[in-house]
């Protein structure tokens, strides 16, 4: 069964052009086959859009994790987790 994670980035006015989202998400070391990101500036606009993208790609178990930007270069999970399906 494929697993997926949605990283919801909170508390950011805007992510600068120098922010490397792919690198920051990889450093989170999530145990998921696919990861989608929701933020105001980068990634999906809302959780439903990211969730739909994962479901369409065959993911059966999805969790939504909240993260905040640290130092405009990395992400830190806030500890809140919501299981969406699976």
N, C-alpha and C positions, 0 to 999 in steps of 0.2 A: 504494500500500500504506500503510495507516494504521500509525503508530508510536505506541508507548506507553512510559511510564516509571513505575516504582514508586519512590517516595522512601521509604526506610526510615529513620526517625528513631531514632537511638541515643543513649544516655547521658543520658537525661532522666528524672528521678524523676516529675515530672508537669508538664504544660504548663498554665500559668495561664489563667484565663478571658480575660485581656487579650491572649493570643497570637493573632495574626491569621494563621491557616494559609494561607488563600488568597493573601494579599498576600506572605507569605514564599516560597511556592512560585513565584509569578509572578516574583519577583526572582531566582530561580535561572536564569531564561532558558533553560529546557530546550528542546531541539529535538524535541518530541513533540506528536502530535495530541491525546493524552489523558494525564493524569497522575493517578495514585492515590497515596495516602499511607498508610503503615503506621506506627502508633505505639501506645503503651500507652493513651493518653487520647483521641486524635483519629484519625479515619479507620478504616482496616481493622485487624483484630486480627492478621492474619498475611499473609505474602507470597502464599500460595496463594489466599486470598480476593481480594486485589487483582488477582492475575494472572487469575483466573477472570472478574472483572468486566471487565477489558480484552478478553479473548478473546470474551466474549459480545457486546461492543460492536463487534466486527469488527476489532480490532487484530491485526496479523500479526507485528509485530516488537516485542518487549518487552525493556527493560533495567531492571535493578534498581540503584538508586544509594543509597549510604548517606550520611546527612546528620546533622549535629549542630546543636543550637540554640545560637545565639550571642546573649548578652544578653537572652534571653527575648523577642526581637523579630524575629530573622531566622534563616535556615538557611544552613549552609555545607556543601558537599559534601566528603566525606572523600577522594575520589579513587578509591574502590573502585567497580567496576562489574561487574555480572554480566549477561550476555545470557541471557535465559530462552527465547526462541524467535525464529524469523524469519531 
